[in-house]
Amino acid sequence: MAEQRQPDLILCNGKLHTQDPDTPQATAVAIADGRILEVGREGDIIFRAVPGTRVVDLGGRRVLPGLVDSHFHLYGWALSRRRLSLVEAESLADLRRRVAERAAETPAGEWILGQGWNETRWPTPRKPTRADLDDVAPDHSVLLWRSDLHLAVANTRALGEAGVDADTPDPDQGRVDRDAAGNPTGVFRELAIDLVERAVPQPSEDEAVDALGEAFGVLHRLGVTGVHDHRIMGGEDGPRAFGAYQRIREAGDLALRLWMGIPGERLDEAISLGLRTGFGDDRLRVGHVKLFSDGSQGARTAWML
């Protein structure tokens, strides 16, 4: 049965697949406050229009529901869009060229951050090491994440700023690759990446808010209207991300529906605070729990039989 509230939006002259076996196809939909009131034939829907109702003629176009990405690292992805993209790097030599080009346009002393490289697509599938980065960016600290984000490589300058050397132990759930003499090669796996990332200057909240605003537009163009953020409230960037999201929500600019996760290792703290699933509102809420138990096959950090 259709709801009797007055719609603020009616989409008509469209193609809608209802998934209702009795009425599988429809041509119009009535909406109020972002909720569907009724789906059906245009002749049955259009009469619900009242003064103030926006009526949109779709011109026969297909109507799809907004997509919700159930595993997304929104905060990190939004910031990464301003970093050096290495997705198209075709070889180690190509990666080195791209880093050198970024170094040429970046003031000395600043960090060069990038991600997206995948050595399995290269003619010679070898992971880069710090030696591969040192000569192309001698005046910059460099940290480059692999495409799956489970592995990263840093140059010697970055290791120096982070205070990582042969005596640095492997952290829990992480590994520092080392050469025959025990010195770090620059390759960091899983949570060992944090040893270097902690030395990277963090963006201000204003910069994070701007980056997120740009990211919303990109997602909307892909049809994404909601995401489940799987890094929020955990790690180094969780509190910063949560603060940025709240600021955007308070300003009325949160253009996505965000369902934020709690890392399993912080679950007892959440329970002790009385936090319950669904806390928040229709735009920003806290819900699922993420339990991390293994690594990545691409980065060769997964446990395998």
Phi and psi in degrees as GROMACS dihedral restraints (atoms count N, CA, C in turn):
[ dihedral_restraints ]
;  ai    aj    ak    al  type     phi  dphi    fc
    3     4     5     6     1   -72.9    20    10
    4     5     6     7     1   142.9    20    10
    6     7     8     9     1   -70.4    20    10
    7     8     9    10     1   149.8    20    10
    9    10    11    12     1   -97.3    20    10
   10    11    12    13     1     4.7    20    10
   12    13    14    15     1   -64.3    20    10
   13    14    15    16     1   156.2    20    10
   15    16    17    18     1   -81.3    20    10
   16    17    18    19     1   131.3    20    10
   18    19    20    21     1   -76.3    20    10
   19    20    21    22     1   145.9    20    10
   21    22    23    24     1   -98.8    20    10
   22    23    24    25     1    -8.6    20    10
   24    25    26    27     1  -148.6    20    10
   25    26    27    28     1   134.1    20    10
   27    28    29    30     1  -128.5    20    10
   28    29    30    31     1   126.4    20    10
   30    31    32    33     1  -103.3    20    10
   31    32    33    34     1   124.4    20    10
   33    34    35    36     1  -130.2    20    10
   34    35    36    37     1   169.2    20    10
   36    37    38    39     1    56.3    20    10
   37    38    39    40     1    44.1    20    10
   39    40    41    42     1  -123.6    20    10
   40    41    42    43     1  -172.3    20    10
   42    43    44    45     1  -124.3    20    10
   43    44    45    46     1   115.8    20    10
   45    46    47    48     1  -125.2    20    10
   46    47    48    49     1   132.5    20    10
   48    49    50    51     1   -99.3    20    10
   49    50    51    52     1   114.6    20    10
   51    52    53    54     1   -86.8    20    10
   52    53    54    55     1   -22.2    20    10
   54    55    56    57     1    65.8    20    10
   55    56    57    58     1    15.0    20    10
   57    58    59    60     1   -98.0    20    10
   58    59    60    61     1   113.5    20    10
   60    61    62    63     1   -60.0    20    10
   61    62    63    64     1   -26.5    20    10
   63    64    65    66     1   -75.9    20    10
   64    65    66    67     1   -31.9    20    10
   66    67    68    69     1  -138.9    20    10
   67    68    69    70     1    77.6    20    10
   69    70    71    72     1   -68.1    20    10
   70    71    72    73     1   -27.2    20    10
   72    73    74    75     1  -121.0    20    10
   73    74    75    76     1   148.1    20    10
   75    76    77    78     1  -143.3    20    10
   76    77    78    79     1   167.0    20    10
   78    79    80    81     1  -121.4    20    10
   79    80    81    82     1    -7.0    20    10
   81    82    83    84     1  -150.5    20    10
   82    83    84    85     1   158.0    20    10
   84    85    86    87     1  -145.5    20    10
   85    86    87    88     1   138.5    20    10
   87    88    89    90     1  -106.2    20    10
   88    89    90    91     1   136.1    20    10
   90    91    92    93     1  -133.2    20    10
   91    92    93    94     1   142.5    20    10
   93    94    95    96     1  -140.2    20    10
   94    95    96    97     1   128.8    20    10
   96    97    98    99     1    52.9    20    10
   97    98    99   100     1    38.8    20    10
   99   100   101   102     1    77.8    20    10
  100   101   102   103     1     7.9    20    10
  102   103   104   105     1  -117.8    20    10
  103   104   105   106     1   141.1    20    10
  105   106   107   108     1   -74.9    20    10
  106   107   108   109     1   127.2    20    10
  108   109   110   111     1   -92.7    20    10
  109   110   111   112     1   -42.8    20    10
  111   112   113   114     1  -160.4    20    10
  112   113   114   115     1   143.2    20    10
  114   115   116   117     1  -124.5    20    10
  115   116   117   118     1   133.9    20    10
  117   118   119   120     1   178.9    20    10
  118   119   120   121     1  -154.5    20    10
  120   121   122   123     1   -77.1    20    10
  121   122   123   124     1   148.8    20    10
  123   124   125   126     1   -57.1    20    10
  124   125   126   127     1   -39.8    20    10
  126   127   128   129     1   -63.5    20    10
  127   128   129   130     1   -26.9    20    10
  129   130   131   132     1   -88.6    20    10
  130   131   132   133     1   -18.8    20    10
  132   133   134   135     1   -97.4    20    10
  133   134   135   136     1   -39.3    20    10
  135   136   137   138     1   -64.2    20    10
  136   137   138   139     1   -26.4    20    10
  138   139   140   141     1   -67.7    20    10
  139   140   141   142     1   -14.8    20    10
  141   142   143   144     1   -78.2    20    10
  142   143   144   145     1    -9.5    20    10
  144   145   146   147     1   -62.4    20    10
  145   146   147   148     1   137.4    20    10
  147   148   149   150     1  -128.1    20    10
  148   149   150   151     1   168.6    20    10
  150   151   152   153     1   -54.2    20    10
  151   152   153   154     1   127.7    20    10
  153   154   155   156     1   100.8    20    10
  154   155   156   157     1   -14.7    20    10
  156   157   158   159     1   -74.5    20    10
  157   158   159   160     1   129.0    20    10
  159   160   161   162     1   -85.9    20    10
  160   161   162   163     1   122.9    20    10
  162   163   164   165     1  -110.9    20    10
  163   164   165   166     1   123.7    20    10
  165   166   167   168     1  -115.6    20    10
  166   167   168   169     1   121.1    20    10
  168   169   170   171     1   -84.9    20    10
  169   170   171   172     1   116.3    20    10
  171   172   173   174     1   -83.4    20    10
  172   173   174   175     1    -6.7    20    10
  174   175   176   177     1    60.8    20    10
  175   176   177   178     1    34.3    20    10
  177   178   179   180     1    82.0    20    10
  178   179   180   181     1     8.3    20    10
  180   181   182   183     1   -76.7    20    10
  181   182   183   184     1   156.1    20    10
  183   184   185   186     1   -75.3    20    10
  184   185   186   187     1   140.1    20    10
  186   187   188   189     1  -109.2    20    10
  187   188   189   190     1   125.5    20    10
  189   190   191   192     1  -119.1    20    10
  190   191   192   193     1   147.4    20    10
  192   193   194   195     1   -69.2    20    10
  193   194   195   196     1   154.6    20    10
  195   196   197   198     1   -62.5    20    10
  196   197   198   199     1   141.7    20    10
  198   199   200   201     1   -84.7    20    10
  199   200   201   202     1   140.5    20    10
  201   202   203   204     1  -116.3    20    10
  202   203   204   205     1   116.7    20    10
  204   205   206   207     1   -82.7    20    10
  205   206   207   208     1   117.6    20    10
  207   208   209   210     1   -86.2    20    10
  208   209   210   211     1    -0.2    20    10
  210   211   212   213     1  -149.2    20    10
  211   212   213   214     1    98.3    20    10
  213   214   215   216     1  -140.0    20    10
  214   215   216   217     1   144.0    20    10
  216   217   218   219     1  -110.1    20    10
  217   218   219   220     1    74.5    20    10
  219   220   221   222     1   -61.7    20    10
  220   221   222   223     1   -50.2    20    10
  222   223   224   225     1   -60.3    20    10
  223   224   225   226     1   -50.5    20    10
  225   226   227   228     1   -63.9    20    10
  226   227   228   229     1   -38.5    20    10
  228   229   230   231     1   -66.5    20    10
  229   230   231   232     1   -41.3    20    10
  231   232   233   234     1   -61.3    20    10
  232   233   234   235     1   -42.8    20    10
  234   235   236   237     1   -70.7    20    10
  235   236   237   238     1   -34.8    20    10
  237   238   239   240     1   -66.5    20    10
  238   239   240   241     1   -22.5    20    10
  240   241   242   243     1   -65.6    20    10
  241   242   243   244     1   -16.9    20    10
  243   244   245   246     1   -97.2    20    10
  244   245   246   247     1     0.1    20    10
  246   247   248   249     1   -96.2    20    10
  247   248   249   250     1   179.3    20    10
  249   250   251   252     1   -72.6    20    10
  250   251   252   253     1   118.3    20    10
  252   253   254   255     1   -84.8    20    10
  253   254   255   256     1   127.6    20    10
  255   256   257   258     1  -117.8    20    10
  256   257   258   259     1    16.7    20    10
  258   259   260   261     1   -60.5    20    10
  259   260   261   262     1   -36.7    20    10
  261   262   263   264     1   -90.8    20    10
  262   263   264   265     1     3.1    20    10
  264   265   266   267     1   -61.7    20    10
  265   266   267   268     1   122.9    20    10
  267   268   269   270     1   -94.7    20    10
  268   269   270   271     1    -8.8    20    10
  270   271   272   273     1  -167.3    20    10
  271   272   273   274     1   171.8    20    10
  273   274   275   276     1   -62.8    20    10
  274   275   276   277     1   -38.9    20    10
  276   277   278   279     1   -62.8    20    10
  277   278   279   280     1   -38.5    20    10
  279   280   281   282     1   -67.5    20    10
  280   281   282   283     1   -39.9    20    10
  282   283   284   285     1   -61.4    20    10
  283   284   285   286     1   -44.0    20    10
  285   286   287   288     1   -62.0    20    10
  286   287   288   289     1   -39.9    20    10
  288   289   290   291     1   -62.2    20    10
  289   290   291   292     1   -43.9    20    10
  291   292   293   294     1   -66.5    20    10
  292   293   294   295     1   -37.5    20    10
  294   295   296   297     1   -66.9    20    10
  295   296   297   298     1   -40.9    20    10
  297   298   299   300     1   -62.4    20    10
  298   299   300   301     1   -40.6    20    10
  300   301   302   303     1   -64.0    20    10
  301   302   303   304     1   -41.6    20    10
  303   304   305   306     1   -66.9    20    10
  304   305   306   307     1   -38.0    20    10
  306   307   308   309     1   -63.3    20    10
  307   308   309   310     1   -35.4    20    10
  309   310   311   312     1   -66.4    20    10
  310   311   312   313     1   -24.4    20    10
  312   313   314   315     1  -108.4    20    10
  313   314   315   316     1     6.6    20    10
  315   316   317   318     1  -112.2    20    10
  316   317   318   319     1   129.7    20    10
  318   319   320   321     1   -55.0    20    10
  319   320   321   322     1   139.9    20    10
  321   322   323   324     1   -56.3    20    10
  322   323   324   325     1   140.8    20    10
  324   325   326   327     1    95.6    20    10
  325   326   327   328     1   -19.7    20    10
  327   328   329   330     1   -82.1    20    10
  328   329   330   331     1   157.7    20    10
  330   331   332   333     1   -80.5    20    10
  331   332   333   334     1   146.9    20    10
  333   334   335   336     1  -112.2    20    10
  334   335   336   337     1   115.3    20    10
  336   337   338   339     1  -112.8    20    10
  337   338   339   340     1   138.0    20    10
  339   340   341   342     1  -153.5    20    10
  340   341   342   343     1   169.1    20    10
  342   343   344   345     1  -163.3    20    10
  343   344   345   346     1   165.9    20    10
  345   346   347   348     1   112.2    20    10
  346   347   348   349     1    -8.1    20    10
  348   349   350   351     1   -70.1    20    10
  349   350   351   352     1   149.8    20    10
  351   352   353   354     1  -144.6    20    10
  352   353   354   355     1   101.0    20    10
  354   355   356   357     1   -65.6    20    10
  355   356   357   358     1   -20.6    20    10
  357   358   359   360     1   -68.4    20    10
  358   359   360   361     1   -15.0    20    10
  360   361   362   363     1   -93.2    20    10
  361   362   363   364     1    -2.0    20    10
  363   364   365   366     1   -90.2    20    10
  364   365   366   367     1   153.9    20    10
  366   367   368   369     1   -54.5    20    10
  367   368   369   370     1   -41.1    20    10
  369   370   371   372     1  -114.6    20    10
  370   371   372   373     1   101.7    20    10
  372   373   374   375     1   -76.8    20    10
  373   374   375   376     1    70.3    20    10
  375   376   377   378     1  -115.1    20    10
  376   377   378   379     1   133.2    20    10
  378   379   380   381     1   -68.1    20    10
  379   380   381   382     1   141.7    20    10
  381   382   383   384     1   -68.6    20    10
  382   383   384   385     1   156.9    20    10
  384   385   386   387     1  -125.7    20    10
  385   386   387   388     1   177.9    20    10
  387   388   389   390     1   -63.2    20    10
  388   389   390   391     1   -30.6    20    10
  390   391   392   393     1   -63.7    20    10
  391   392   393   394     1   -29.3    20    10
  393   394   395   396     1   -75.4    20    10
  394   395   396   397     1   -16.5    20    10
  396   397   398   399     1  -105.8    20    10
  397   398   399   400     1   -23.4    20    10
  399   400   401   402     1   -59.9    20    10
  400   401   402   403     1   -45.6    20    10
  402   403   404   405     1   -78.7    20    10
  403   404   405   406     1   -19.7    20    10
  405   406   407   408     1   -90.3    20    10
  406   407   408   409     1   -13.8    20    10
  408   409   410   411     1  -145.5    20    10
  409   410   411   412     1    63.1    20    10
  411   412   413   414     1   -67.9    20    10
  412   413   414   415     1   -22.1    20    10
  414   415   416   417     1  -103.7    20    10
  415   416   417   418     1    11.4    20    10
  417   418   419   420     1  -134.5    20    10
  418   419   420   421     1   148.4    20    10
  420   421   422   423     1   -84.8    20    10
  421   422   423   424     1   133.9    20    10
  423   424   425   426     1  -124.5    20    10
  424   425   426   427     1   134.8    20    10
  426   427   428   429     1  -139.6    20    10
  427   428   429   430     1   119.4    20    10
  429   430   431   432     1  -125.0    20    10
  430   431   432   433     1   118.2    20    10
  432   433   434   435     1   -83.7    20    10
  433   434   435   436     1   142.8    20    10
  435   436   437   438     1   -68.5    20    10
  436   437   438   439     1   167.5    20    10
  438   439   440   441     1   -60.4    20    10
  439   440   441   442     1   -30.9    20    10
  441   442   443   444     1   -91.4    20    10
  442   443   444   445     1    -2.6    20    10
  444   445   446   447     1    67.1    20    10
  445   446   447   448     1     9.1    20    10
  447   448   449   450     1   -94.3    20    10
  448   449   450   451     1    -1.1    20    10
  450   451   452   453     1  -151.3    20    10
  451   452   453   454     1   145.9    20    10
  453   454   455   456     1  -146.2    20    10
  454   455   456   457     1   158.7    20    10
  456   457   458   459     1  -125.2    20    10
  457   458   459   460     1   139.3    20    10
  459   460   461   462     1  -127.9    20    10
  460   461   462   463     1   153.0    20    10
  462   463   464   465     1   -87.5    20    10
  463   464   465   466     1   176.4    20    10
  465   466   467   468     1   -63.4    20    10
  466   467   468   469     1   -39.1    20    10
  468   469   470   471     1   -61.8    20    10
  469   470   471   472     1   -40.1    20    10
  471   472   473   474     1   -65.3    20    10
  472   473   474   475     1   -40.6    20    10
  474   475   476   477     1   -62.1    20    10
  475   476   477   478     1   -37.9    20    10
  477   478   479   480     1   -64.7    20    10
  478   479   480   481     1   -43.7    20    10
  480   481   482   483     1   -65.0    20    10
  481   482   483   484     1   -31.8    20    10
  483   484   485   486     1   -85.6    20    10
  484   485   486   487     1    -9.5    20    10
  486   487   488   489     1    72.7    20    10
  487   488   489   490     1    28.8    20    10
  489   490   491   492     1   -96.8    20    10
  490   491   492   493     1   127.5    20    10
  492   493   494   495     1  -145.9    20    10
  493   494   495   496     1  -166.7    20    10
  495   496   497   498     1   -63.2    20    10
  496   497   498   499     1   -23.3    20    10
  498   499   500   501     1   -89.1    20    10
  499   500   501   502     1    -4.0    20    10
  501   502   503   504     1   -73.2    20    10
  502   503   504   505     1   121.4    20    10
  504   505   506   507     1   -77.3    20    10
  505   506   507   508     1   156.7    20    10
  507   508   509   510     1   -67.5    20    10
  508   509   510   511     1   134.2    20    10
  510   511   512   513     1   -77.7    20    10
  511   512   513   514     1   167.1    20    10
  513   514   515   516     1   -60.7    20    10
  514   515   516   517     1   134.3    20    10
  516   517   518   519     1    63.8    20    10
  517   518   519   520     1    31.1    20    10
  519   520   521   522     1  -155.1    20    10
  520   521   522   523     1   164.2    20    10
  522   523   524   525     1  -146.6    20    10
  523   524   525   526     1   137.5    20    10
  525   526   527   528     1  -101.3    20    10
  526   527   528   529     1   117.8    20    10
  528   529   530   531     1   -68.0    20    10
  529   530   531   532     1   141.0    20    10
  531   532   533   534     1  -134.1    20    10
  532   533   534   535     1   153.8    20    10
  534   535   536   537     1   -85.2    20    10
  535   536   537   538     1  -174.1    20    10
  537   538   539   540     1   -62.0    20    10
  538   539   540   541     1   -25.9    20    10
  540   541   542   543     1   -88.6    20    10
  541   542   543   544     1    -1.6    20    10
  543   544   545   546     1    90.8    20    10
  544   545   546   547     1     4.5    20    10
  546   547   548   549     1   -83.8    20    10
  547   548   549   550     1   143.7    20    10
  549   550   551   552     1   -60.6    20    10
  550   551   552   553     1   135.5    20    10
  552   553   554   555     1   -84.4    20    10
  553   554   555   556     1   -10.2    20    10
  555   556   557   558     1   102.2    20    10
  556   557   558   559     1    -9.2    20    10
  558   559   560   561     1   -93.8    20    10
  559   560   561   562     1   127.2    20    10
  561   562   563   564     1  -123.6    20    10
  562   563   564   565     1   134.4    20    10
  564   565   566   567     1  -115.4    20    10
  565   566   567   568     1   138.9    20    10
  567   568   569   570     1    52.2    20    10
  568   569   570   571     1  -130.7    20    10
  570   571   572   573     1   -70.9    20    10
  571   572   573   574     1    -7.3    20    10
  573   574   575   576     1   -66.4    20    10
  574   575   576   577     1   -22.9    20    10
  576   577   578   579     1   -58.2    20    10
  577   578   579   580     1   -32.2    20    10
  579   580   581   582     1   -61.0    20    10
  580   581   582   583     1   -25.9    20    10
  582   583   584   585     1   -59.3    20    10
  583   584   585   586     1   -34.4    20    10
  585   586   587   588     1   -93.5    20    10
  586   587   588   589     1   -40.7    20    10
  588   589   590   591     1   -60.7    20    10
  589   590   591   592     1   -29.3    20    10
  591   592   593   594     1   -64.0    20    10
  592   593   594   595     1   -20.5    20    10
  594   595   596   597     1   -87.1    20    10
  595   596   597   598     1    -8.9    20    10
  597   598   599   600     1   -77.0    20    10
  598   599   600   601     1   128.7    20    10
  600   601   602   603     1   -58.5    20    10
  601   602   603   604     1   131.7    20    10
  603   604   605   606     1   -85.1    20    10
  604   605   606   607     1   145.8    20    10
  606   607   608   609     1   -66.8    20    10
  607   608   609   610     1   151.3    20    10
  609   610   611   612     1   -71.2    20    10
  610   611   612   613     1   165.9    20    10
  612   613   614   615     1   -64.4    20    10
  613   614   615   616     1   -35.0    20    10
  615   616   617   618     1   -61.7    20    10
  616   617   618   619     1   -43.2    20    10
  618   619   620   621     1   -64.6    20    10
  619   620   621   622     1   -40.2    20    10
  621   622   623   624     1   -65.0    20    10
  622   623   624   625     1   -42.7    20    10
  624   625   626   627     1   -62.7    20    10
  625   626   627   628     1   -43.0    20    10
  627   628   629   630     1   -62.9    20    10
  628   629   630   631     1   -43.7    20    10
  630   631   632   633     1   -63.9    20    10
  631   632   633   634     1   -39.5    20    10
  633   634   635   636     1   -67.4    20    10
  634   635   636   637     1   -39.8    20    10
  636   637   638   639     1   -59.9    20    10
  637   638   639   640     1   -41.3    20    10
  639   640   641   642     1   -65.2    20    10
  640   641   642   643     1   -39.0    20    10
  642   643   644   645     1   -65.9    20    10
  643   644   645   646     1   -36.4    20    10
  645   646   647   648     1   -56.3    20    10
  646   647   648   649     1   -44.3    20    10
  648   649   650   651     1   -62.7    20    10
  649   650   651   652     1   -39.6    20    10
  651   652   653   654     1   -63.4    20    10
  652   653   654   655     1   -44.3    20    10
  654   655   656   657     1   -65.6    20    10
  655   656   657   658     1   -40.1    20    10
  657   658   659   660     1   -62.0    20    10
  658   659   660   661     1   -37.2    20    10
  660   661   662   663     1   -66.5    20    10
  661   662   663   664     1   -19.5    20    10
  663   664   665   666     1   -94.7    20    10
  664   665   666   667     1     1.2    20    10
  666   667   668   669     1    87.1    20    10
  667   668   669   670     1     8.0    20    10
  669   670   671   672     1   -87.7    20    10
  670   671   672   673     1   123.4    20    10
  672   673   674   675     1  -118.3    20    10
  673   674   675   676     1    -6.3    20    10
  675   676   677   678     1  -152.4    20    10
  676   677   678   679     1   149.8    20    10
  678   679   680   681     1  -140.5    20    10
  679   680   681   682     1   150.8    20    10
  681   682   683   684     1  -101.5    20    10
  682   683   684   685     1   108.9    20    10
  684   685   686   687     1   -82.1    20    10
  685   686   687   688     1   121.0    20    10
  687   688   689   690     1  -101.1    20    10
  688   689   690   691     1    14.5    20    10
  690   691   692   693     1  -127.9    20    10
  691   692   693   694     1     0.4    20    10
  693   694   695   696     1   -66.4    20    10
  694   695   696   697     1   145.8    20    10
  696   697   698   699     1    67.4    20    10
  697   698   699   700     1    13.8    20    10
  699   700   701   702     1  -136.1    20    10
  700   701   702   703     1   156.3    20    10
  702   703   704   705     1    72.8    20    10
  703   704   705   706     1  -164.6    20    10
  705   706   707   708     1   -76.8    20    10
  706   707   708   709     1   -33.4    20    10
  708   709   710   711     1   -95.5    20    10
  709   710   711   712     1    -6.7    20    10
  711   712   713   714     1   -56.8    20    10
  712   713   714   715     1   -54.5    20    10
  714   715   716   717     1   -60.8    20    10
  715   716   717   718     1   -38.1    20    10
  717   718   719   720     1   -63.8    20    10
  718   719   720   721     1   -42.6    20    10
  720   721   722   723     1   -64.2    20    10
  721   722   723   724     1   -44.4    20    10
  723   724   725   726     1   -61.2    20    10
  724   725   726   727     1   -40.7    20    10
  726   727   728   729     1   -64.2    20    10
  727   728   729   730     1   -41.5    20    10
  729   730   731   732     1   -65.3    20    10
  730   731   732   733     1   -41.2    20    10
  732   733   734   735     1   -62.2    20    10
  733   734   735   736     1   -43.1    20    10
  735   736   737   738     1   -64.8    20    10
  736   737   738   739     1   -39.4    20    10
  738   739   740   741     1   -63.3    20    10
  739   740   741   742     1   -43.6    20    10
  741   742   743   744     1   -65.1    20    10
  742   743   744   745     1   -40.1    20    10
  744   745   746   747     1   -63.8    20    10
  745   746   747   748     1   -43.0    20    10
  747   748   749   750     1   -65.1    20    10
  748   749   750   751     1   -30.0    20    10
  750   751   752   753     1   -82.1    20    10
  751   752   753   754     1    -4.1    20    10
  753   754   755   756     1    75.8    20    10
  754   755   756   757     1    20.6    20    10
  756   757   758   759     1  -109.9    20    10
  757   758   759   760     1    10.3    20    10
  759   760   761   762     1   -78.9    20    10
  760   761   762   763     1    99.3    20    10
  762   763   764   765     1   -89.0    20    10
  763   764   765   766     1     2.5    20    10
  765   766   767   768     1  -122.2    20    10
  766   767   768   769     1   155.5    20    10
  768   769   770   771     1   -89.4    20    10
  769   770   771   772     1   120.9    20    10
  771   772   773   774     1  -112.0    20    10
  772   773   774   775     1   124.1    20    10
  774   775   776   777     1  -112.0    20    10
  775   776   777   778     1   114.3    20    10
  777   778   779   780     1   -98.7    20    10
  778   779   780   781     1   144.1    20    10
  780   781   782   783     1   -98.7    20    10
  781   782   783   784     1   161.0    20    10
  783   784   785   786     1  -115.1    20    10
  784   785   786   787     1   127.8    20    10
  786   787   788   789     1   -66.9    20    10
  787   788   789   790     1   143.6    20    10
  789   790   791   792     1   -55.7    20    10
  790   791   792   793     1   -34.6    20    10
  792   793   794   795     1   -72.2    20    10
  793   794   795   796     1   -10.5    20    10
  795   796   797   798     1  -108.2    20    10
  796   797   798   799     1     7.6    20    10
  798   799   800   801     1   -62.7    20    10
  799   800   801   802     1   -42.7    20    10
  801   802   803   804     1   -61.3    20    10
  802   803   804   805     1   -36.7    20    10
  804   805   806   807     1   -64.8    20    10
  805   806   807   808     1   -42.4    20    10
  807   808   809   810     1   -62.6    20    10
  808   809   810   811     1   -41.7    20    10
  810   811   812   813     1   -64.8    20    10
  811   812   813   814     1   -40.6    20    10
  813   814   815   816     1   -65.7    20    10
  814   815   816   817     1   -25.3    20    10
  816   817   818   819     1   -84.1    20    10
  817   818   819   820     1    -6.2    20    10
  819   820   821   822     1    80.8    20    10
  820   821   822   823     1    15.6    20    10
  822   823   824   825     1   -72.1    20    10
  823   824   825   826     1   134.0    20    10
  825   826   827   828     1  -122.9    20    10
  826   827   828   829     1   152.8    20    10
  828   829   830   831     1   -56.4    20    10
  829   830   831   832     1   134.7    20    10
  831   832   833   834     1    94.0    20    10
  832   833   834   835     1     1.5    20    10
  834   835   836   837     1   -62.0    20    10
  835   836   837   838     1   129.2    20    10
  837   838   839   840     1   129.5    20    10
  838   839   840   841     1  -148.8    20    10
  840   841   842   843     1  -136.9    20    10
  841   842   843   844     1  -166.2    20    10
  843   844   845   846     1   -67.4    20    10
  844   845   846   847     1   -19.1    20    10
  846   847   848   849     1  -100.0    20    10
  847   848   849   850     1   -36.5    20    10
  849   850   851   852     1  -140.8    20    10
  850   851   852   853     1   113.8    20    10
  852   853   854   855     1  -145.4    20    10
  853   854   855   856     1   162.4    20    10
  855   856   857   858     1  -106.4    20    10
  856   857   858   859     1   136.9    20    10
  858   859   860   861     1  -149.3    20    10
  859   860   861   862     1   -88.0    20    10
  861   862   863   864     1   -69.3    20    10
  862   863   864   865     1   164.8    20    10
  864   865   866   867     1  -114.9    20    10
  865   866   867   868     1   133.9    20    10
  867   868   869   870     1  -108.4    20    10
  868   869   870   871     1   121.7    20    10
  870   871   872   873     1  -107.8    20    10
  871   872   873   874     1   120.3    20    10
  873   874   875   876     1  -103.0    20    10
  874   875   876   877     1   117.8    20    10
  876   877   878   879     1  -124.5    20    10
  877   878   879   880     1    -4.4    20    10
  879   880   881   882     1  -156.4    20    10
  880   881   882   883     1   179.7    20    10
  882   883   884   885     1  -108.6    20    10
  883   884   885   886     1  -146.3    20    10
  885   886   887   888     1  -119.0    20    10
  886   887   888   889     1   142.2    20    10
  888   889   890   891     1   -70.2    20    10
  889   890   891   892     1   -38.8    20    10
  891   892   893   894     1   -60.9    20    10
  892   893   894   895     1   -42.9    20    10
  894   895   896   897     1   -84.5    20    10
  895   896   897   898     1    -1.0    20    10
  897   898   899   900     1    61.2    20    10
  898   899   900   901     1    38.6    20    10
  900   901   902   903     1  -111.1    20    10
  901   902   903   904     1    -4.4    20    10
  903   904   905   906     1   -77.9    20    10
  904   905   906   907     1   146.3    20    10
  906   907   908   909     1   -80.7    20    10
  907   908   909   910     1   127.6    20    10
  909   910   911   912     1  -129.2    20    10
  910   911   912   913     1   150.8    20    10
